[in-house]
């Protein structure tokens, strides 16, 4: 039956139930619009997105450049060729031998040390052209990537990176450029030319050397390890390279250096941390090794593989459906549907959990028909009285089902705390007293409790964080007996130690940039200007130029969001693995700086539009723009954009921000209540429209932890979402997340919880990093004669000025003896 055929009986049926009330004048149009919205929402395609540390190499290299920097590619080439032809006549760079190339790079390295600023810039542009792959001598994109890789390893071997670092430090400390930029009413690309060139070379070196390929030479592999160690060690003025970049971020956000090219700084900072500490797969390997070192059982599954094998679920109902349900309820028609049998939950687990759950819409909507305002009811379900039920969906071929795992994707976990709570409740009920933290004694408890405890212990999971907290408590209690802790000098530990004094400034600066780049943020006069390295000196005068600049600005903001989200997630994951209290202090700074409402504000938009945004011009992306002929750009081609189904960086950013939000709120009752207070449930529910399994997983996790606080009516109205949580999120065996009976469903005191956590963090930092931490335990000499008789080493110049010091500090200072005696009393 077609849509037009069933409109009339539906409206007539509603009128009969409403005592022959007149139908709405635009009833047919309303229903058509609702049907159209429903179809569009249900037809949102599965996104073939593979989450990883980064996008493809060409995409990552192209994002370092803004489209307004396109004329500088030719400038780099001209400066290189001008210098190259004056020293090597009649030959091209790719025709030179290894020794000749090394000799020329050495000459460029010497030229970098000249005092003339303009000459230094020309040499730096020539080096940048080499790092970009001498594209004028290449015919294809692959050739550019090949020669870029060859030249970058050559540049690193000749010591170019160290020389660039010295020049970068000079530019950061260039007070004249900073003061000039502060006074300027409008900052453009021209104000950051030197910084942009230096940061571009360094980014190309870090990103190219970081990436491993199968055909790498042995000397390149050795250079990669050496470069990785160099970047992660405190070799640059006693601090790691990432700390210098953090300093640039805070200096920019404090308005002391508004000309800093923040996009390049953030991308370089992210890739430096990714290179030195490792990506997500390295993190998983480090976690496995860490558990082995602590004699913990292995992980129940590889989370990366499980998430990659998941399939997306169909999105929940659209807002138009919910509005129509309200109107339907007001008109007095309530369709009665039979209750779903309990057996459906039993058969639920027998089905393929990764299968798209469109086939279950009828069953789930039966539970939701009487659910009230927020019910997820399909518009077509209103005709259930006159339509026969649809036939059951055909089963998948056996070959397809055999390739997918059966049952739930995650093994359930139980904490030691959960077992203790279960036994405490059971003992109070059956015996009348408790045994504290004893989980072994089961005397007096009935047999079913024995079986329950056995099942709980089979799924008990002890995390590395729990072991670290336990060890920290022992070190706090017995500092003299246990002695000093052996701390490995890992890149994470070195970076944390360097960041600790100014950690809050770094976190606030990153969140300021994230807020300025968020698509939901409105421009304010006092907000920081993140467009300094994208706006040209001369503003566009034609429509085409304006469109191009608009796309460039949006792309610029998207890249900043991508870099910050990936950077924060990497920091949190590495710090949590290194030590839980290092993770907790960064998390607390993020929470206190309003990171939770900021991320929710980011998602309070049309998230499908953001993920499918086409703020890219493929023909202007590097290296395509320097190898191929540039076609004529038109307004139509710019509006059409690329043919990609989604924007990789935007989906990557959304998943990263959801993961950060999960890390901030996991096992934190007060922060979970913040999600409830900020009304995050409808915002997160809209994000389920994106049919990508990993993004849906982290949205469902955030909904699960607050479900018991949202009320019974919400749970009734969102049974489809509840089913998705059951299907995709890991289970805690005695977690009543769906019923609101948990002991944590109590009044919350945000300040008390955060203060207790902060106290533990400060004790940890004081014990591990305070140089005078054992001063109170050192023996004290109470004998006046021996104390005065100790020989004190004095500086040499003190002997010459001793008499002057006595006259100034002792003899010429009046002493109020009466006051001293009164204070002593």
N, C-alpha and C positions, 0 to 999 in steps of 0.2 A: 504494500500500500504506500502510495506516495504521500509526501508531506502535505500537498494541497488537498488531497482527498480526505485526510483525517483531521483537518482543522475544524470543519463544521461539526462533526459529532462530538468532538471534545468540548467545544464552546457551548453546544446545546446541552451537553450533559452537565456542565458547570452551571448553566442557567437553571436547569431543572432542580438542581440541588440547592439553589439559592432562592427558592420561592419565586421563580419566573422573573428574576431581576434582568434588566436589560444588559446585554453584553457591552463591553467597552467598545467605543467606536473604532479603535485601532487594534482590535484583538488579533486580527490576521497578521498585521505587520509586526506586532510584538512577537508573535509566535515564530514568524519567519526569521526575525533577527536572532531570537534565542536559538533556533535550530541551526542557523548559520554559525553562531558563536560556538555552539556545542561541537559541531562538525570540525570547525577549525582547531578547537582545543584538542579533540581526540585524534586529529590527523597530524599532530606535531611529530615529526619523524624522530627515530632513534639517532642519536648523534654518535657517529663513529669516531670517538675521541679516545686517544690513548694517553693517559696521564704519565708524565715523566719529569725528570729534573729540569729539562729545557725543551724548547721546540727544536726543529731541525737547524743545522749549522747555518744555512743560508738565511733563514728567518732571524736567527739570533744576531748574525752579523749585520743584517739590513736595519735592525731596530736601533742600532747605535747612532744612525744618521737621521736627521730630520730632512724632509723634502726640500726645505729652504736651503739646505747645505749642498744641494746638487751642483751648483756652479763651482764649488771648491774642489770637486774631483778633477776637473780640468786644470785648475790652478796647481794642485799637487803634481800632476803629470808634467806640466810646463816647467816647474822649478826643478824637478828631477832631471828631465831631459836637458835642460840648460846646463846643469852641473855635470851630468854624466857625459855629454858630448865633448865637454872641455877637457875631460880626462881620458875617456875611452872613445876613440874615433872609429867610425865605420862599423861598429858592432852593436848588437842589442844585448840587453841584460841577460836574457835567457840563453844567449850564445856563449856567455863567459864561462870559464872553468871555476871550480870551487875556490881556488886560491885567488884568482882575480876578483871574484865577488867579495871575498873576505878583505882583500886589500882596499877595495872601494868603500866598504862599510867602515873600515878603520879610519879612512879619511873623513867620512861623514861624522864619525864619533869625535874626532879632533875638532872639526868645525863647530860642533855643538858647544864648545867651551869658549867661543869668542864673546867679547863683551857687547858687541853691537846686537841689539834686540831684534832688529829686522833681519839681519843675516842669520841669527839663530832660528828665527821662525821659518825662513826659507829652507834651511837644512832639515828642520823638523818636518816640514811638508814633504821633502824628498824621502825621508825615512818612512813617513806615513804612506807614500805611494808604493814603496817596497812592501810594506806590511799589507797593503790592499791587493797585492798580487800582480803588479806591473800590468794592469788590465789593458793598456794600449797595445801590448804585444800578444794578447790572447784573443782567440776566436769564439770560445764558448765559456759558459759560466763555470764548468768543471775545471777548465784550465786556470781560471782566476783563483779558484779555491786551492788548486794544486800548488801554484806558485806562491800564493799567500802563505801556505803552510811551510813551504821550503824556506821562504825569506824570513818568516817569523822565528824559526829555530836558528837560522843564521844570525839574526839580530840579537837573540838572547845569548847565543854562544859568544858574541863579540862584546857583551857587556852593555848593550844599549839600554836595557831596562833600568839599571842602576843610574846611568846618566840622566835618563828621563825623570827618575824619582827626585834627583837633586833639583832639576829644573822645575818640577811640580812644587816642591817645597818652597822654592823661590817665589813662584807665582802666588802661592797661598799666603805668603808673608809680605806680598807686595802691597803695602799700605796705601801707596799712591793710587793704584788701580781701584782698591776698595773704596777709598774716600771719594774718588771721582764717580764711581758707580752709585754711591749712596746719594750724591747730589743730583744725579741725572733724573729728570722726570720720567723718561722712558728708556728702558734698557733693551738692546737688540743683540743680534748675533755678533756684531762687530766688537762688543765689549768683552767677549770671552774667547776671542780667536785663539790665543796661545794655549789657554786651558783646554779648549776643545780639541786642538791638534794633539796635545800631549795625552789627554785621556783616551782619545780614539786609538792611538798607537798602543797604549798600555792595555786597553780592552781587547784589541785584536790579538795581542800576545797572550793574555791570560786565557781567552776563550779558545784560541787555536791550540795552544799547548795543552790545555786541560783535556781536550777531546782525544780519546785514544782511537786509533785505527789499526786494522790488521797488518797493513803494510808499513808500519812505523819502523824506522831503522833502529838498531840497538843504541846508537848514540842519542837518538831522539828520546827513547824511553828513559835513558839515564838523565837527560836534560829535564824531562818532565818531573822526575822525582826530586831532582835538585831544586827546580823552580818551586815546586810544591812546598818543600822544606823551607826554602828561603822566604816565601810569602807568609808562612805560618809562624816563623820564628821572630823574636824581638831583635831583628838586625837593623832596623831603620830607626836610629836615635833611641834605641832601647825599647821600641814598641813594634808590634806587627803592622804590616802595611794597611790592614783593614782599619786599624785605629786612626790612621791619618785620614782615611776617607770619612770615618765617622766624625772626625773633627771638622771636616769641610761641611758636612751636613748641618752640624749645630751652628757653625759660623754663618751659614746661609740663612738658617731659620731665625737667627737672632738679628737679622737685617744688617749685619756687619759686612757682608759680601754678597749683595744681591745679584752680582753678575756671574756667580758660579753656575756652570751648566749642570743642573741637578740630575737631569735624566742620565747623563753619562756617568756621573759620580755614583748614582744608585745602581746602575747596571754593573759597573766595575766592582762595586762593593759586594753585590750579590754574587757575582761570578768568582770573586776572590774567596769568599766564605765557602761557596760550593766546591771550589777547587781544593782549598786547604783542609776543610773538615770532611768533605765527602757528601755525596747525594743520598737519596732514599735507599738505594740498594746497598750502598756501603754502610748506612745506618743499620739496616737489618742484619748485615754480617757482624757489625760491632756489637749489636744486641745479643746475637747468638754467642759470640765469644765471651761477652760479659757474663752471661748466665752460666756458661761453662766454668768460668773463673770462680764464680760464687757457689759452684756445686748445686745449681738449681736445675730442675728438669727442663728439657728442651721445650721450645714454643709449640703449642698444639697445632699451629698451621703457619704458613707464610702469608702474612696479611696482604702483601703486594699481589701475589698470585690469586688470592681469593677475590680481591676487589676487581682485578682485571677480568676475572671469569664471570662476574655478575652481569645480569641483564637488567635493563631499566624497566620500571613499572609504568603503567599508563598514568597520566597525570590526573589529579583530583578535579572536581567540578570547577567550572568557571564562575565568576561573580554573577554573570547574567543568569545562570541557572539558579543560584541562591536567591536572587531577587524575584525570579518567577515563582519560586517555591513559596516565598512570603505572600505574593499576590494570590497564589492558589489557596493558601491557608486562610487568607482573609475572605475569599469568596465562599468559604464554608465547605470545600470538598476535601475530604480526607480519604485517601485510598487505603483500604485495609489489606494488608499482605500477611500471609501465614508466617509464623516464626520460623527461623532457621533452626534446624535440628543441631543438637550438640555434636552429632556425628560429623558435621562439616569440618569441625576443627581436627578431627581425627584423620579425615581424608585429605585435609589441607597439606599435611606433612608428606603424604604419599605422592602428591603431585610434584611436578618439576618446579622447585622453588625459583628457578631462574626464568621461568616462562613468563612472558608478558601477561599480566593479569586482566586483560580485557575480557577474557572468557568468564571471569568471575563477577563481572559487573552486576549481572542480574541478581546473583545470590547476595552480594553485599548491599546492593541498593534496597533489597527487601528489608534489611535491618535498619536502613536509614530513612525509610519513607515517612516514619512518624517522628523524626528526630528533631523537628523544630526549625529554627531560623537558618542554621548553618549546615543543613543537610546537603550531602553530596549526591543529589538526585538528578538523573538524566532527564531531559525534557520528554524524551520518547516514553518514559515509564508512566506518564500520566494516562496513556492510552491502554494501560494494562488490562482494563476490564473488557475491552472489545477486541484485544489482540490475543491470539494464541501464544503460548510461550515459545521462544525460539528453540530450535533443535540443539542438542548438545554439541559443542565444538568438536571437530574431528581431532583425533589423537595425532600426535606427531609420529613420523616414521620411527621405528625402533632404532635405526642407526643413529638418528639425530639425538634421541634420548640417551643412548648408551654413552655418548661423549660427554654428558653433563653429570655432575655428582647429584646424588639423591639426598633428601633431607635438608636440614638447615645448613647454611654455608659456614657458620661459625660453631666451634666447640664451646659449650657453656663454661663459664668460669665462676669460681666462688672464692671470696676472700676469707682469710682467717677470722676477721672481724664478723663476717656473716655467720660462720660456724659457732663462734662464741655467743652471738646474740640468739641463735636458734636454740642452743643448749640452755642458755639462761632462761629463756621463755619456757622451755619444756620442764626444767627443774622447778621453776616457780609453780607450774601447773600441777605436776605430779608428786613432787617431794615437799615443796614449800620453802626451800632455801636454795641458794646458788653456791657455786664453787669458784667464783672469779673467772679467770682465764683458762681454766682447766678444760681441755677438749678431749681428754682421754677417758676420764671416769664416767661410765654410763650406768652405774649401779642404781637400781630403783626405777629406771626408766623402762617403759614398755618396749616390746620387740619392734614395733613399727618405727619408733624413734631411733633404735639401733640401726635399722636399715637406712633411714634417712641420713643419719650422720655418716654412714659408710658411703652413700652416694655423694654427699657433699664433699667428703675428703677425696673421693676419686677425681673430682673436678676442681680441687683446690689449686689456685694459681697464686704463686708468690712472685711479685715483681721485683726488679732490680731496685726500684725506688724504695720499697718497703725494707729491703736489706740495708740500703744506705741510711734510712732513718733510724733503724735499729742500731747500726754501727755508730752513728753520730751520738745517739743517746748514751751508749757505753763510753765513748770518748769524753763526753761531757761529765759523766759521773766519776770516771777514774782517769783523770788526765796524767797523773804521775805513774800509775801502774802500767797503763797501756802504752805510754810513751808517745812520741810524735808519729803522725800518720804519714805514710809514704804516698806522696801525690805524684802521679805521672805527669810529665810536662808535655801534655798533648796540645795540639793547636787550639782546641776548645778551652783548655785550662789557661793557656797563655792569653787568649783574647779576653776571657772573662776577667782575669786579673787586671788587664789593661783598662777594661771598660768600667770596672767597679766604682772608681771615684766619681765618674760623671754619668753613671748608668741612666739616671732619670732624665738627664738632658738629651741623651741619645734617643731614648724611647719617645719622649715628647716631640722631638724634632721629626722622627719618622711618622708619627701620627698626624702631625701638622701637615706634612707633605701628602699623606694619604687623604686627609680631609680636603685639601686644596685640589687634588686630582680626581676626587670622587665625582661621578656624573650627577649625583643628586645635590651637590653643594652649589650654593648661590654665591656669586662674586660679591665680595665685601671690600670696602676701601682699606681696611686694616689687615686683610689677609695677605699671605706671602705670594709673590709673583713667581710661579713656576714656569713661565713661558719665556724666560730670558734667553734660552738657547733654541728658540724656535721662531720668534718674531723677526722678520727682516728689517733692515734699516729703513727701507721705503715700503710703506704699506701698500697693499694691492689697490689698483685703480679700475680693474675690469671685473666683471662677474665671474669669469673663469678663474682669475687669480684669487678672488675671494673664496670661491668654493675650494680651491686647492689648499689655501691656507686654513680654512675651516676643518678640512679633513686632517691636515697636518697637526693642528692643535688637538683635535680629539684623539688622534693616534698617539700623540705625545703624552697625553694624560693617561691613556690606557697602558702605555709602557711603564709609566711611573708606578701605577697601581700594581702592575705585574711584578715589578722588581721589589717593591716594598713588601707585598704579601709573601713572595717566595723567600725573601730575606728573613722576615720575622718568623716564618714557619721553620726554616732551617735552624735559626738560632734557638728557638724553643725546643726543637727535637734534640739537637746536639747537647744543649745544656741539661736537659732532663736525663739523658743517658750518662753524661759526665758526672753530675750530682743533682739530686732532686731539689736541693735548696737553691742551687744556682738558677734552675728553671723557675722556682717559686718566686724569687725576687724579681725576675724579669716579668713574670706574669702579674705580680702585684703592681708593679709600675704601670703596666699596660692597663690594668683594671682601674687604677687610680687616675689615669689619664683619659678615662672615658672611652676605652677601646671597644667595649661591648656595645654601647649605643651607636658608636661610629660605624661598626660593621653592620648593625641592624639598619642604620640609615642608608648604608650603601645598597642593601638588598631591598629597601623600600622603593622600588622602581619597577618598571616593566623589564623584568630580568631576561625574558626571551628576546626583547629588542636589543638589550645590551650584549647578549651572547651572539646574536646574529648580526651585530653591527658591521658595516663594511667601510671602516675608516682606513682603507689601504688603497694605494694606487700601484698595482703590480709593476707597471712599466717604469716606475720611479724607484723601485726597490733595488738595493745593491745585491748582487753584482749585475743584475739584468740591465740597469740603466747605463752602465759603462761599457758594455759589450755590444749590445744591440742598438740598432737605429731607433731613435726616439720617435714614436708615432705622434701624430697631432692629437692633442688632448681637446676634448669637447665637453660641454656641460653634461651631455647625455652619457658619455662614457664615465665621467666622474660619478654621476648619480647611480649608474648601474653597478659600479664597484666590481669586486671579483665574483667568481662563481662558487666560492666555498660555502658549504652548508652552515658553518659557524665560524666565529673568530677564535682561534686557538688560544691566544693570550688572554682573552676575556673569560673564557671558560676556565682556564688555568687559574686566573686570579680569583674567580668565585669559589672554586674548590679550596684554594689556599686559605681564603678568609674564613670559610666554614670550618676548616680544620683548626685554625687558630682559635675560633670561638669555642670549639669543642675542647681544646686543650685548656682554655681559661676556666671553663665551667665544670669540667669533669671532677666528680667527688667533692665539689664545693657547693654546699647547700645555699649559702648566702648569694653566690653568683648565679646559681640556678634561679633563685627568686628574683634576681635582677631581670632575667629573661622574661619572667612572668609579668613583672611590674612594667617593663617596657613594651608589653603586648607583642611579643615576638612571634607568637603562634601563627597569626594570619600572614605575617610577612614571610615566615619560613614555608608555610603551606603553599604560597604562591610560587616559591622557588622549586617546588616539586613538579611544576609544569615542564621543566627542562628534563627531557628524557635521556639522561646520562646516569648510569648506575652509580658511579662514584659520588657524584654531587648529591644524588638522592640519598645515598647512604648517610652522609654527614648531616644532611637536613633532618633525616629521620632520627638520628642520634640526638640531635638537639631537641626535637619534639618529644622524644621518649623521656628525657630526664625531667621534663616539666609537666608531663601528662597528668600526674597525680594531683597537681595543683590547679589544673584548668577546670575541674568540676565534672560532675557526671553528665551534665547536658552536653558539654563539649565532646566528651568521649562517645556519647550516643550519636552525635551529629557527624562524627568523623571516623566511622568504623572502617572505611576504606583505608584511611591513613593508619589506623591502629593495626589493621591486617598487614600493611606494608612494613610497619615496625617489627611485627612478629616475624615476618618473612625474612627480613634483610639484616636486622641488627642483632648483635650478640646477646645471648640470654644470660642473666644472673639467676641461678636456680631459685633463690628465695627472695627475689626482688619483686615486690608488688607494684610495679610501675604502672600497671593499667587499672589499679583499683583504689589507690589513694590510702592504703593501709600501712604504709611504711612508717617507721618510727621517726624518719626525718621530716614528716609532714607536720611540723610544729612551728610555732612562732620563731622568727629568725632574727638574729642580732648580727648584722653585717659587721659592725665595728669590733665586737668582741672576737669574732672568728678571725678577721683580718689581723687584729692586734696580736692574737696568740700565734698566728703564723709568722708575723713579722718578728716576734720575739725569738722564735726558733731560728729564723734566718740570720738575725744579728748575732746570735750565739755561735752559729756556724761560721760566719765571716770572721768574727773576732777570734775564734779558736784557730782557724786555718790560716788567716792572712795577717793578723795583728802581730807585729814583731815583738811586742812586749807582753805577749799573751801569758807567759809564765812568770811574770814579775812578782805576782803575789805569792808564788810558791817558792821563790828563790830564798836561800838562807840569809838572814840579816845579822850583821855584826853589831852587837849592842855595846861593845867596849869602846869608850870614848878615846882612850889612849891609842888603841890599834887603828881606829878610824882616822884620827889626826896624824898618825904616823905613816899612813899610806902615801906612797909617792905618786903624785899626779903629774901626768905629762902636760906641759903647757906649751903653747906655740912660741916660736922664737921671738917674734916681735913683742910678746908680752913682757919679756925681760927689759926691753928698752923703755917701755912706757909704764912700767910698774909704779913708779913714784907719781906720775901724773894721774894714774888710775886711782891710787890711794887718796890723793888730794881731792879729786873730783867726786868719787863715790863714797868716801868715808869721812874725811876730815871736814869737808865743806858742807856736809849734810847734817842738819840739826836732828838730834835724836830725842824724842819725847819719852823720857824714861817713865814718867807717871802714867802715860797712856799705855805703854807696854805692860806695866804692872797691873793696871786695871783690866786689860784684856786677858792677862794670865789668870786673874781671879775669876 
